[in-house]
Amino acid sequence: MTRSKLIRHLAVVFTVVMLGVAGCAQLAQKERELTFRIVPGDASWYAGLPDGVREMDIPLVADGGAHRIHAW
């Protein structure tokens, strides 16, 4: 294999590896954007509970009531 062919093959391999790294980084960034994150406070679309809906905390029996489920 001549020196120019070796350099060409190494350039192709390097390009493919760099594109793979860049693609994985882009996917990781997009996953962070699309993952649901809880933000403190009320959402801008939330105007309160509808009429007739009751808000309550249900104690979990399995752990002696130390944890609760917040429900509507």
All heavy atoms as a GROMACS GRO file, in nm:
protein
  554
    1MET      N    1   0.086  -0.118   0.000
    1MET     CA    2   0.000   0.000   0.000
    1MET      C    3   0.091   0.123   0.000
    1MET      O    4   0.181   0.135   0.081
    1MET     CB    5  -0.090  -0.001   0.125
    1MET     CG    6  -0.190   0.111   0.125
    1MET     SD    7  -0.300   0.107   0.269
    1MET     CE    8  -0.417  -0.017   0.220
    2THR      N    9   0.060   0.213  -0.089
    2THR     CA   10   0.142   0.333  -0.096
    2THR      C   11   0.106   0.430   0.015
    2THR      O   12   0.001   0.418   0.079
    2THR     CB   13   0.124   0.402  -0.233
    2THR    OG1   14  -0.010   0.446  -0.243
    2THR    CG2   15   0.158   0.309  -0.348
    3ARG      N   16   0.194   0.524   0.035
    3ARG     CA   17   0.176   0.621   0.142
    3ARG      C   18   0.049   0.706   0.121
    3ARG      O   19  -0.025   0.733   0.216
    3ARG     CB   20   0.299   0.709   0.151
    3ARG     CG   21   0.295   0.806   0.266
    3ARG     CD   22   0.429   0.880   0.273
    3ARG     NE   23   0.426   0.981   0.373
    3ARG     CZ   24   0.467   0.966   0.497
    3ARG    NH1   25   0.517   0.850   0.535
    3ARG    NH2   26   0.460   1.066   0.584
    4SER      N   27   0.020   0.744  -0.002
    4SER     CA   28  -0.099   0.828  -0.029
    4SER      C   29  -0.228   0.750  -0.004
    4SER      O   30  -0.326   0.805   0.046
    4SER     CB   31  -0.096   0.882  -0.172
    4SER     OG   32  -0.103   0.776  -0.265
    5LYS      N   33  -0.229   0.621  -0.036
    5LYS     CA   34  -0.348   0.539  -0.009
    5LYS      C   35  -0.368   0.522   0.141
    5LYS      O   36  -0.481   0.525   0.190
    5LYS     CB   37  -0.336   0.402  -0.076
    5LYS     CG   38  -0.363   0.403  -0.223
    5LYS     CD   39  -0.365   0.262  -0.277
    5LYS     CE   40  -0.394   0.263  -0.425
    5LYS     NZ   41  -0.403   0.126  -0.479
    6LEU      N   42  -0.259   0.504   0.214
    6LEU     CA   43  -0.268   0.490   0.358
    6LEU      C   44  -0.323   0.618   0.421
    6LEU      O   45  -0.412   0.613   0.507
    6LEU     CB   46  -0.131   0.457   0.417
    6LEU     CG   47  -0.124   0.444   0.569
    6LEU    CD1   48  -0.212   0.328   0.615
    6LEU    CD2   49   0.018   0.426   0.614
    7ILE      N   50  -0.275   0.731   0.377
    7ILE     CA   51  -0.324   0.859   0.429
    7ILE      C   52  -0.471   0.877   0.394
    7ILE      O   53  -0.550   0.922   0.477
    7ILE     CB   54  -0.238   0.976   0.375
    7ILE    CG1   55  -0.098   0.968   0.437
    7ILE    CG2   56  -0.303   1.110   0.404
    7ILE    CD1   57  -0.001   1.066   0.381
    8ARG      N   58  -0.511   0.839   0.275
    8ARG     CA   59  -0.651   0.850   0.233
    8ARG      C   60  -0.740   0.760   0.319
    8ARG      O   61  -0.846   0.802   0.366
    8ARG     CB   62  -0.665   0.813   0.086
    8ARG     CG   63  -0.802   0.846   0.031
    8ARG     CD   64  -0.816   0.819  -0.119
    8ARG     NE   65  -0.708   0.877  -0.194
    8ARG     CZ   66  -0.640   0.812  -0.291
    8ARG    NH1   67  -0.672   0.688  -0.323
    8ARG    NH2   68  -0.543   0.870  -0.356
    9HIS      N   69  -0.696   0.637   0.345
    9HIS     CA   70  -0.774   0.545   0.428
    9HIS      C   71  -0.783   0.597   0.572
    9HIS      O   72  -0.890   0.590   0.634
    9HIS     CB   73  -0.712   0.406   0.427
    9HIS     CG   74  -0.736   0.330   0.301
    9HIS    ND1   75  -0.860   0.289   0.261
    9HIS    CD2   76  -0.649   0.288   0.205
    9HIS    CE1   77  -0.850   0.225   0.147
    9HIS    NE2   78  -0.722   0.223   0.110
   10LEU      N   79  -0.674   0.648   0.624
   10LEU     CA   80  -0.676   0.704   0.760
   10LEU      C   81  -0.768   0.825   0.768
   10LEU      O   82  -0.839   0.844   0.867
   10LEU     CB   83  -0.536   0.741   0.805
   10LEU     CG   84  -0.444   0.624   0.840
   10LEU    CD1   85  -0.304   0.675   0.872
   10LEU    CD2   86  -0.499   0.544   0.954
   11ALA      N   87  -0.770   0.908   0.663
   11ALA     CA   88  -0.859   1.024   0.661
   11ALA      C   89  -1.005   0.981   0.659
   11ALA      O   90  -1.089   1.041   0.727
   11ALA     CB   91  -0.827   1.112   0.540
   12VAL      N   92  -1.036   0.877   0.583
   12VAL     CA   93  -1.174   0.826   0.577
   12VAL      C   94  -1.214   0.769   0.713
   12VAL      O   95  -1.323   0.798   0.765
   12VAL     CB   96  -1.188   0.720   0.465
   12VAL    CG1   97  -1.321   0.647   0.477
   12VAL    CG2   98  -1.174   0.784   0.328
   13VAL      N   99  -1.126   0.691   0.775
   13VAL     CA  100  -1.157   0.634   0.906
   13VAL      C  101  -1.175   0.745   1.009
   13VAL      O  102  -1.269   0.743   1.089
   13VAL     CB  103  -1.046   0.535   0.948
   13VAL    CG1  104  -1.059   0.497   1.095
   13VAL    CG2  105  -1.048   0.412   0.860
   14PHE      N  106  -1.087   0.843   1.008
   14PHE     CA  107  -1.098   0.955   1.101
   14PHE      C  108  -1.229   1.030   1.081
   14PHE      O  109  -1.297   1.064   1.178
   14PHE     CB  110  -0.978   1.050   1.080
   14PHE     CG  111  -0.983   1.170   1.168
   14PHE    CD1  112  -0.949   1.162   1.302
   14PHE    CD2  113  -1.022   1.294   1.117
   14PHE    CE1  114  -0.954   1.273   1.385
   14PHE    CE2  115  -1.027   1.405   1.198
   14PHE     CZ  116  -0.993   1.395   1.332
   15THR      N  117  -1.267   1.054   0.957
   15THR     CA  118  -1.392   1.125   0.928
   15THR      C  119  -1.512   1.045   0.978
   15THR      O  120  -1.603   1.102   1.040
   15THR     CB  121  -1.405   1.150   0.776
   15THR    OG1  122  -1.292   1.226   0.733
   15THR    CG2  123  -1.532   1.225   0.743
   16VAL      N  124  -1.513   0.916   0.954
   16VAL     CA  125  -1.625   0.833   0.998
   16VAL      C  126  -1.634   0.831   1.151
   16VAL      O  127  -1.742   0.844   1.209
   16VAL     CB  128  -1.611   0.689   0.943
   16VAL    CG1  129  -1.709   0.594   1.010
   16VAL    CG2  130  -1.631   0.689   0.792
   17VAL      N  131  -1.520   0.820   1.219
   17VAL     CA  132  -1.519   0.820   1.365
   17VAL      C  133  -1.568   0.954   1.418
   17VAL      O  134  -1.650   0.960   1.511
   17VAL     CB  135  -1.378   0.788   1.419
   17VAL    CG1  136  -1.367   0.816   1.568
   17VAL    CG2  137  -1.343   0.642   1.390
   18MET      N  138  -1.523   1.064   1.361
   18MET     CA  139  -1.564   1.196   1.408
   18MET      C  140  -1.713   1.220   1.383
   18MET      O  141  -1.782   1.280   1.466
   18MET     CB  142  -1.480   1.306   1.342
   18MET     CG  143  -1.335   1.304   1.386
   18MET     SD  144  -1.311   1.296   1.564
   18MET     CE  145  -1.369   1.454   1.614
   19LEU      N  146  -1.764   1.174   1.270
   19LEU     CA  147  -1.908   1.186   1.244
   19LEU      C  148  -1.988   1.102   1.344
   19LEU      O  149  -2.095   1.144   1.390
   19LEU     CB  150  -1.940   1.144   1.101
   19LEU     CG  151  -1.900   1.242   0.992
   19LEU    CD1  152  -1.922   1.179   0.854
   19LEU    CD2  153  -1.975   1.373   1.004
   20GLY      N  154  -1.937   0.985   1.380
   20GLY     CA  155  -2.004   0.902   1.480
   20GLY      C  156  -2.006   0.969   1.617
   20GLY      O  157  -2.108   0.971   1.685
   21VAL      N  158  -1.894   1.029   1.656
   21VAL     CA  159  -1.887   1.099   1.785
   21VAL      C  160  -1.982   1.218   1.784
   21VAL      O  161  -2.056   1.242   1.880
   21VAL     CB  162  -1.742   1.142   1.814
   21VAL    CG1  163  -1.737   1.238   1.932
   21VAL    CG2  164  -1.655   1.021   1.841
   22ALA      N  165  -1.981   1.295   1.676
   22ALA     CA  166  -2.069   1.413   1.666
   22ALA      C  167  -2.216   1.371   1.667
   22ALA      O  168  -2.300   1.435   1.731
   22ALA     CB  169  -2.038   1.492   1.541
   23GLY      N  170  -2.248   1.261   1.600
   23GLY     CA  171  -2.386   1.212   1.599
   23GLY      C  172  -2.432   1.167   1.736
   23GLY      O  173  -2.544   1.196   1.778
   24CYS      N  174  -2.345   1.098   1.809
   24CYS     CA  175  -2.381   1.054   1.945
   24CYS      C  176  -2.399   1.174   2.038
   24CYS      O  177  -2.490   1.176   2.120
   24CYS     CB  178  -2.274   0.961   2.000
   24CYS     SG  179  -2.277   0.798   1.922
   25ALA      N  180  -2.314   1.275   2.022
   25ALA     CA  181  -2.327   1.395   2.105
   25ALA      C  182  -2.458   1.467   2.074
   25ALA      O  183  -2.526   1.516   2.165
   25ALA     CB  184  -2.208   1.488   2.082
   26GLN      N  185  -2.494   1.473   1.947
   26GLN     CA  186  -2.620   1.538   1.908
   26GLN      C  187  -2.739   1.462   1.963
   26GLN      O  188  -2.835   1.523   2.011
   26GLN     CB  189  -2.629   1.547   1.755
   26GLN     CG  190  -2.752   1.616   1.705
   26GLN     CD  191  -2.757   1.763   1.743
   26GLN    OE1  192  -2.654   1.827   1.758
   26GLN    NE2  193  -2.875   1.815   1.758
   27LEU      N  194  -2.735   1.329   1.958
   27LEU     CA  195  -2.845   1.249   2.014
   27LEU      C  196  -2.856   1.267   2.165
   27LEU      O  197  -2.966   1.276   2.218
   27LEU     CB  198  -2.824   1.101   1.981
   27LEU     CG  199  -2.856   1.060   1.838
   27LEU    CD1  200  -2.815   0.915   1.815
   27LEU    CD2  201  -3.002   1.080   1.807
   28ALA      N  202  -2.744   1.273   2.234
   28ALA     CA  203  -2.747   1.294   2.378
   28ALA      C  204  -2.808   1.430   2.412
   28ALA      O  205  -2.887   1.443   2.506
   28ALA     CB  206  -2.606   1.283   2.436
   29GLN      N  207  -2.771   1.532   2.336
   29GLN     CA  208  -2.826   1.667   2.359
   29GLN      C  209  -2.976   1.668   2.332
   29GLN      O  210  -3.054   1.724   2.409
   29GLN     CB  211  -2.755   1.769   2.268
   29GLN     CG  212  -2.812   1.908   2.278
   29GLN     CD  213  -2.795   1.970   2.416
   29GLN    OE1  214  -2.700   1.938   2.486
   29GLN    NE2  215  -2.885   2.055   2.454
   30LYS      N  216  -3.020   1.606   2.226
   30LYS     CA  217  -3.163   1.603   2.192
   30LYS      C  218  -3.241   1.526   2.298
   30LYS      O  219  -3.352   1.563   2.333
   30LYS     CB  220  -3.182   1.540   2.055
   30LYS     CG  221  -3.319   1.561   1.997
   30LYS     CD  222  -3.360   1.704   2.003
   30LYS     CE  223  -3.379   1.766   1.872
   30LYS     NZ  224  -3.435   1.900   1.878
   31GLU      N  225  -3.182   1.418   2.351
   31GLU     CA  226  -3.249   1.341   2.456
   31GLU      C  227  -3.270   1.428   2.580
   31GLU      O  228  -3.375   1.425   2.642
   31GLU     CB  229  -3.165   1.219   2.492
   31GLU     CG  230  -3.226   1.134   2.600
   31GLU     CD  231  -3.139   1.018   2.640
   31GLU    OE1  232  -3.017   1.022   2.615
   31GLU    OE2  233  -3.192   0.922   2.697
   32ARG      N  234  -3.168   1.509   2.616
   32ARG     CA  235  -3.183   1.599   2.731
   32ARG      C  236  -3.293   1.700   2.707
   32ARG      O  237  -3.366   1.737   2.798
   32ARG     CB  238  -3.051   1.670   2.759
   32ARG     CG  239  -2.958   1.589   2.844
   32ARG     CD  240  -2.838   1.673   2.887
   32ARG     NE  241  -2.716   1.602   2.856
   32ARG     CZ  242  -2.642   1.616   2.747
   32ARG    NH1  243  -2.671   1.706   2.658
   32ARG    NH2  244  -2.537   1.544   2.726
   33GLU      N  245  -3.307   1.749   2.584
   33GLU     CA  246  -3.411   1.846   2.552
   33GLU      C  247  -3.550   1.785   2.561
   33GLU      O  248  -3.645   1.851   2.602
   33GLU     CB  249  -3.391   1.903   2.412
   33GLU     CG  250  -3.272   1.993   2.398
   33GLU     CD  251  -3.250   2.035   2.252
   33GLU    OE1  252  -3.339   2.009   2.168
   33GLU    OE2  253  -3.144   2.092   2.224
   34LEU      N  254  -3.563   1.660   2.519
   34LEU     CA  255  -3.694   1.597   2.510
   34LEU      C  256  -3.738   1.527   2.638
   34LEU      O  257  -3.855   1.496   2.654
   34LEU     CB  258  -3.696   1.496   2.394
   34LEU     CG  259  -3.676   1.556   2.256
   34LEU    CD1  260  -3.667   1.445   2.152
   34LEU    CD2  261  -3.787   1.653   2.221
   35THR      N  262  -3.645   1.501   2.729
   35THR     CA  263  -3.680   1.436   2.854
   35THR      C  264  -3.761   1.530   2.941
   35THR      O  265  -3.728   1.646   2.957
   35THR     CB  266  -3.553   1.393   2.929
   35THR    OG1  267  -3.478   1.306   2.846
   35THR    CG2  268  -3.587   1.321   3.058
   36PHE      N  269  -3.867   1.479   2.999
   36PHE     CA  270  -3.953   1.560   3.085
   36PHE      C  271  -3.879   1.595   3.212
   36PHE      O  272  -3.829   1.509   3.283
   36PHE     CB  273  -4.080   1.482   3.118
   36PHE     CG  274  -4.172   1.556   3.210
   36PHE    CD1  275  -4.248   1.662   3.164
   36PHE    CD2  276  -4.181   1.520   3.342
   36PHE    CE1  277  -4.332   1.730   3.248
   36PHE    CE2  278  -4.265   1.588   3.428
   36PHE     CZ  279  -4.341   1.694   3.380
   37ARG      N  280  -3.866   1.723   3.238
   37ARG     CA  281  -3.802   1.769   3.361
   37ARG      C  282  -3.905   1.847   3.442
   37ARG      O  283  -3.974   1.933   3.390
   37ARG     CB  284  -3.684   1.859   3.328
   37ARG     CG  285  -3.571   1.785   3.263
   37ARG     CD  286  -3.456   1.878   3.241
   37ARG     NE  287  -3.488   1.987   3.154
   37ARG     CZ  288  -3.445   2.002   3.032
   37ARG    NH1  289  -3.366   1.913   2.981
   37ARG    NH2  290  -3.480   2.105   2.959
   38ILE      N  291  -3.912   1.818   3.570
   38ILE     CA  292  -4.006   1.888   3.657
   38ILE      C  293  -3.945   2.023   3.694
   38ILE      O  294  -3.833   2.031   3.741
   38ILE     CB  295  -4.036   1.806   3.783
   38ILE    CG1  296  -4.104   1.676   3.744
   38ILE    CG2  297  -4.119   1.886   3.881
   38ILE    CD1  298  -4.126   1.581   3.857
   39VAL      N  299  -4.020   2.128   3.670
   39VAL     CA  300  -3.975   2.263   3.702
   39VAL      C  301  -4.065   2.315   3.814
   39VAL      O  302  -4.188   2.306   3.803
   39VAL     CB  303  -3.986   2.355   3.578
   39VAL    CG1  304  -3.943   2.495   3.612
   39VAL    CG2  305  -3.903   2.299   3.464
   40PRO      N  306  -4.008   2.366   3.922
   40PRO     CA  307  -4.091   2.417   4.032
   40PRO      C  308  -4.185   2.528   3.984
   40PRO      O  309  -4.151   2.606   3.896
   40PRO     CB  310  -3.990   2.472   4.132
   40PRO     CG  311  -3.860   2.413   4.095
   40PRO     CD  312  -3.867   2.382   3.949
   41GLY      N  313  -4.303   2.532   4.043
   41GLY     CA  314  -4.402   2.634   4.008
   41GLY      C  315  -4.511   2.575   3.919
   41GLY      O  316  -4.510   2.458   3.884
   42ASP      N  317  -4.605   2.658   3.888
   42ASP     CA  318  -4.717   2.615   3.804
   42ASP      C  319  -4.686   2.639   3.657
   42ASP      O  320  -4.622   2.736   3.620
   42ASP     CB  321  -4.844   2.692   3.840
   42ASP     CG  322  -4.897   2.651   3.977
   42ASP    OD1  323  -4.875   2.535   4.016
   42ASP    OD2  324  -4.959   2.736   4.043
   43ALA      N  325  -4.736   2.550   3.574
   43ALA     CA  326  -4.720   2.566   3.430
   43ALA      C  327  -4.806   2.684   3.383
   43ALA      O  328  -4.907   2.716   3.444
   43ALA     CB  329  -4.763   2.438   3.358
   44SER      N  330  -4.765   2.745   3.273
   44SER     CA  331  -4.836   2.863   3.224
   44SER      C  332  -4.978   2.830   3.180
   44SER      O  333  -5.066   2.915   3.183
   44SER     CB  334  -4.759   2.924   3.107
   44SER     OG  335  -4.748   2.831   3.003
   45TRP      N  336  -5.004   2.705   3.142
   45TRP     CA  337  -5.137   2.667   3.095
   45TRP      C  338  -5.228   2.625   3.210
   45TRP      O  339  -5.348   2.607   3.192
   45TRP     CB  340  -5.127   2.550   2.995
   45TRP     CG  341  -5.044   2.436   3.046
   45TRP    CD1  342  -4.912   2.415   3.021
   45TRP    CD2  343  -5.087   2.329   3.130
   45TRP    NE1  344  -4.869   2.302   3.085
   45TRP    CE2  345  -4.975   2.247   3.153
   45TRP    CE3  346  -5.207   2.295   3.188
   45TRP    CZ2  347  -4.980   2.132   3.230
   45TRP    CZ3  348  -5.212   2.180   3.266
   45TRP    CH2  349  -5.101   2.101   3.286
   46TYR      N  350  -5.174   2.608   3.332
   46TYR     CA  351  -5.253   2.558   3.445
   46TYR      C  352  -5.330   2.672   3.510
   46TYR      O  353  -5.274   2.769   3.556
   46TYR     CB  354  -5.160   2.493   3.548
   46TYR     CG  355  -5.232   2.435   3.666
   46TYR    CD1  356  -5.306   2.321   3.654
   46TYR    CD2  357  -5.227   2.498   3.790
   46TYR    CE1  358  -5.374   2.267   3.763
   46TYR    CE2  359  -5.292   2.445   3.899
   46TYR     CZ  360  -5.365   2.330   3.885
   46TYR     OH  361  -5.431   2.277   3.992
   47ALA      N  362  -5.463   2.657   3.515
   47ALA     CA  363  -5.549   2.760   3.572
   47ALA      C  364  -5.623   2.709   3.695
   47ALA      O  365  -5.723   2.766   3.736
   47ALA     CB  366  -5.648   2.809   3.468
   48GLY      N  367  -5.578   2.598   3.753
   48GLY     CA  368  -5.644   2.541   3.869
   48GLY      C  369  -5.724   2.418   3.833
   48GLY      O  370  -5.736   2.380   3.717
   49LEU      N  371  -5.778   2.354   3.936
   49LEU     CA  372  -5.857   2.233   3.914
   49LEU      C  373  -5.994   2.267   3.858
   49LEU      O  374  -6.054   2.368   3.896
   49LEU     CB  375  -5.874   2.159   4.047
   49LEU     CG  376  -5.748   2.101   4.109
   49LEU    CD1  377  -5.779   2.041   4.245
   49LEU    CD2  378  -5.688   1.996   4.018
   50PRO      N  379  -6.047   2.183   3.769
   50PRO     CA  380  -6.182   2.204   3.719
   50PRO      C  381  -6.284   2.188   3.831
   50PRO      O  382  -6.257   2.126   3.934
   50PRO     CB  383  -6.198   2.094   3.613
   50PRO     CG  384  -6.061   2.046   3.582
   50PRO     CD  385  -5.979   2.072   3.702
   51ASP      N  386  -6.402   2.241   3.811
   51ASP     CA  387  -6.510   2.228   3.910
   51ASP      C  388  -6.544   2.081   3.931
   51ASP      O  389  -6.550   2.002   3.837
   51ASP     CB  390  -6.636   2.302   3.862
   51ASP     CG  391  -6.615   2.452   3.858
   51ASP    OD1  392  -6.527   2.500   3.932
   51ASP    OD2  393  -6.686   2.520   3.782
   52GLY      N  394  -6.565   2.044   4.055
   52GLY     CA  395  -6.604   1.908   4.088
   52GLY      C  396  -6.487   1.812   4.106
   52GLY      O  397  -6.507   1.696   4.138
   53VAL      N  398  -6.364   1.858   4.088
   53VAL     CA  399  -6.248   1.771   4.106
   53VAL      C  400  -6.191   1.796   4.244
   53VAL      O  401  -6.172   1.910   4.285
   53VAL     CB  402  -6.141   1.800   3.997
   53VAL    CG1  403  -6.017   1.718   4.024
   53VAL    CG2  404  -6.197   1.768   3.860
   54ARG      N  405  -6.165   1.689   4.316
   54ARG     CA  406  -6.114   1.699   4.453
   54ARG      C  407  -5.967   1.659   4.456
   54ARG      O  408  -5.927   1.560   4.396
   54ARG     CB  409  -6.197   1.606   4.542
   54ARG     CG  410  -6.169   1.621   4.688
   54ARG     CD  411  -6.266   1.541   4.771
   54ARG     NE  412  -6.275   1.403   4.724
   54ARG     CZ  413  -6.283   1.298   4.804
   54ARG    NH1  414  -6.288   1.315   4.934
   54ARG    NH2  415  -6.289   1.177   4.755
   55GLU      N  416  -5.887   1.734   4.528
   55GLU     CA  417  -5.744   1.705   4.543
   55GLU      C  418  -5.723   1.637   4.678
   55GLU      O  419  -5.779   1.679   4.778
   55GLU     CB  420  -5.668   1.837   4.537
   55GLU     CG  421  -5.520   1.823   4.523
   55GLU     CD  422  -5.453   1.957   4.496
   55GLU    OE1  423  -5.518   2.062   4.510
   55GLU    OE2  424  -5.335   1.955   4.463
   56MET      N  425  -5.640   1.528   4.680
   56MET     CA  426  -5.622   1.455   4.805
   56MET      C  427  -5.485   1.389   4.807
   56MET      O  428  -5.421   1.372   4.704
   56MET     CB  429  -5.730   1.350   4.820
   56MET     CG  430  -5.722   1.238   4.716
   56MET     SD  431  -5.853   1.120   4.729
   56MET     CE  432  -5.980   1.200   4.635
   57ASP      N  433  -5.440   1.351   4.927
   57ASP     CA  434  -5.320   1.272   4.948
   57ASP      C  435  -5.362   1.136   5.002
   57ASP      O  436  -5.430   1.126   5.103
   57ASP     CB  437  -5.226   1.340   5.048
   57ASP     CG  438  -5.158   1.462   4.989
   57ASP    OD1  439  -5.127   1.458   4.869
   57ASP    OD2  440  -5.138   1.559   5.062
   58ILE      N  441  -5.318   1.029   4.933
   58ILE     CA  442  -5.354   0.893   4.972
   58ILE      C  443  -5.232   0.830   5.038
   58ILE      O  444  -5.128   0.813   4.973
   58ILE     CB  445  -5.397   0.810   4.850
   58ILE    CG1  446  -5.513   0.879   4.778
   58ILE    CG2  447  -5.432   0.668   4.890
   58ILE    CD1  448  -5.545   0.819   4.643
   59PRO      N  449  -5.239   0.795   5.167
   59PRO     CA  450  -5.123   0.732   5.234
   59PRO      C  451  -5.103   0.590   5.181
   59PRO      O  452  -5.199   0.517   5.155
   59PRO     CB  453  -5.161   0.732   5.381
   59PRO     CG  454  -5.308   0.746   5.385
   59PRO     CD  455  -5.350   0.816   5.260
   60LEU      N  456  -4.977   0.550   5.166
   60LEU     CA  457  -4.944   0.414   5.124
   60LEU      C  458  -4.941   0.325   5.247
   60LEU      O  459  -4.870   0.352   5.344
   60LEU     CB  460  -4.810   0.411   5.053
   60LEU     CG  461  -4.805   0.488   4.921
   60LEU    CD1  462  -4.664   0.484   4.864
   60LEU    CD2  463  -4.903   0.432   4.821
   61VAL      N  464  -5.018   0.218   5.243
   61VAL     CA  465  -5.030   0.128   5.358
   61VAL      C  466  -4.903   0.044   5.374
   61VAL      O  467  -4.862   0.013   5.486
   61VAL     CB  468  -5.152   0.035   5.341
   61VAL    CG1  469  -5.162  -0.064   5.453
   61VAL    CG2  470  -5.278   0.118   5.329
   62ALA      N  471  -4.836   0.012   5.265
   62ALA     CA  472  -4.720  -0.078   5.270
   62ALA      C  473  -4.607  -0.023   5.356
   62ALA      O  474  -4.532  -0.100   5.417
   62ALA     CB  475  -4.670  -0.104   5.129
   63ASP      N  476  -4.591   0.108   5.362
   63ASP     CA  477  -4.480   0.164   5.441
   63ASP      C  478  -4.530   0.235   5.567
   63ASP      O  479  -4.461   0.319   5.623
   63ASP     CB  480  -4.394   0.256   5.357
   63ASP     CG  481  -4.469   0.380   5.310
   63ASP    OD1  482  -4.588   0.393   5.341
   63ASP    OD2  483  -4.408   0.464   5.244
   64GLY      N  484  -4.650   0.203   5.609
   64GLY     CA  485  -4.703   0.261   5.733
   64GLY      C  486  -4.750   0.403   5.719
   64GLY      O  487  -4.767   0.473   5.816
   65GLY      N  488  -4.773   0.448   5.599
   65GLY     CA  489  -4.825   0.582   5.576
   65GLY      C  490  -4.719   0.690   5.568
   65GLY      O  491  -4.752   0.808   5.566
   66ALA      N  492  -4.590   0.651   5.561
   66ALA     CA  493  -4.484   0.751   5.554
   66ALA      C  494  -4.482   0.823   5.420
   66ALA      O  495  -4.448   0.941   5.413
   66ALA     CB  496  -4.347   0.684   5.578
   67HIS      N  497  -4.520   0.756   5.315
   67HIS     CA  498  -4.526   0.815   5.181
   67HIS      C  499  -4.671   0.828   5.138
   67HIS      O  500  -4.757   0.750   5.179
   67HIS     CB  501  -4.448   0.731   5.081
   67HIS     CG  502  -4.302   0.731   5.105
   67HIS    ND1  503  -4.239   0.637   5.184
   67HIS    CD2  504  -4.204   0.816   5.063
   67HIS    CE1  505  -4.111   0.663   5.187
   67HIS    NE2  506  -4.086   0.770   5.115
   68ARG      N  507  -4.698   0.926   5.052
   68ARG     CA  508  -4.834   0.948   5.005
   68ARG      C  509  -4.834   0.966   4.854
   68ARG      O  510  -4.737   1.011   4.797
   68ARG     CB  511  -4.891   1.073   5.071
   68ARG     CG  512  -4.903   1.063   5.221
   68ARG     CD  513  -4.965   1.188   5.282
   68ARG     NE  514  -4.910   1.314   5.233
   68ARG     CZ  515  -4.803   1.375   5.284
   68ARG    NH1  516  -4.739   1.322   5.386
   68ARG    NH2  517  -4.761   1.490   5.236
   69ILE      N  518  -4.947   0.935   4.795
   69ILE     CA  519  -4.970   0.962   4.654
   69ILE      C  520  -5.061   1.086   4.648
   69ILE      O  521  -5.168   1.087   4.708
   69ILE     CB  522  -5.038   0.844   4.583
   69ILE    CG1  523  -4.946   0.723   4.585
   69ILE    CG2  524  -5.076   0.881   4.441
   69ILE    CD1  525  -5.010   0.599   4.527
   70HIS      N  526  -5.015   1.188   4.576
   70HIS     CA  527  -5.097   1.308   4.558
   70HIS      C  528  -5.186   1.282   4.437
   70HIS      O  529  -5.138   1.250   4.330
   70HIS     CB  530  -5.009   1.430   4.536
   70HIS     CG  531  -5.084   1.558   4.536
   70HIS    ND1  532  -5.125   1.618   4.652
   70HIS    CD2  533  -5.128   1.636   4.434
   70HIS    CE1  534  -5.190   1.728   4.622
   70HIS    NE2  535  -5.195   1.741   4.491
   71ALA      N  536  -5.316   1.296   4.455
   71ALA     CA  537  -5.408   1.258   4.347
   71ALA      C  538  -5.518   1.362   4.333
   71ALA      O  539  -5.544   1.444   4.422
   71ALA     CB  540  -5.471   1.122   4.378
   72TRP      N  541  -5.583   1.361   4.217
   72TRP     CA  542  -5.703   1.443   4.191
   72TRP      C  543  -5.823   1.352   4.191
   72TRP      O  544  -5.824   1.245   4.142
   72TRP     CB  545  -5.695   1.512   4.057
   72TRP     CG  546  -5.591   1.618   4.047
   72TRP    CD1  547  -5.503   1.659   4.143
   72TRP    CD2  548  -5.563   1.697   3.934
   72TRP    NE1  549  -5.423   1.758   4.096
   72TRP    CE2  550  -5.458   1.784   3.967
   72TRP    CE3  551  -5.616   1.704   3.806
   72TRP    CZ2  552  -5.404   1.876   3.877
   72TRP    CZ3  553  -5.562   1.796   3.718
   72TRP    CH2  554  -5.458   1.880   3.753
   0.00000   0.00000   0.00000
